[in-house]
Amino acid sequence: YSGVLVRSVSEQIQPPNSTNSAARLVALNTLAQLRSRKVISSGNIRQVMDGGAGAHSIFAKQFLDGLNRHNTPFPARELYDELAPRVSQAAVGFGEQQEPQYGQLRFAGHVGGDFVFVPKS
């Protein structure tokens, strides 16, 4: 039920989509330097599936797969945008409804940044 931890995100620096552009790297650097208190949760206020993807939950599998799909730095928002529809679709296949959430951790001092994942070289 971790979706109750977050509030919606109104504005955020959006890096350009080109993975190798200088402008994207500048935007990612800016995001990484600002204090960020963000949450990607497996669901909203409903109970979520604990399995469904081998040794992992459907959320954990999509989270790990999302990390492995990237070979350049990327923000948590992009990871969420990729995994949320995949988790929801997988849950439907089990006759369930699951809606991952992304947002600011309430009352924790978020000032506009985001977590930036940097793949190992």
Steps between C-alpha positions, in 0.01 A plus 500: 500500500799725454322727253368700794858615568515721194340811370476575132789665324410833346821617336837347438793566272455266203823399329489482120435149364825469306719274714830653384421870482692757701170665599377171648817460707467856632134437595587170670782667691259772616245238613766308689623809685158611626369338818260227401259304715323284243331163524426237238255263665359171379140611540251746631260431788415145392698194596754406231618166365802347672577261214417442138845534344707201603707581807369859506179694518382648172607843628850387605554324168403808298714721726806278449432462127470879471837549666658251263353660185706818541865553421510876564388703805124545541262646760262300719207663320597327175529166679152549645356602162630172353405263781156629605307390189688170488414421863136597451475285186667201669260527796201493265632168369452363853155656536638766734527877494832654597597862446858597585541854631770765467516821695649712772535352845269708715650748744858388433657814353482430127623802302472385140769245419473138402709191556729445201607143431849464355566158342831333570751538219 
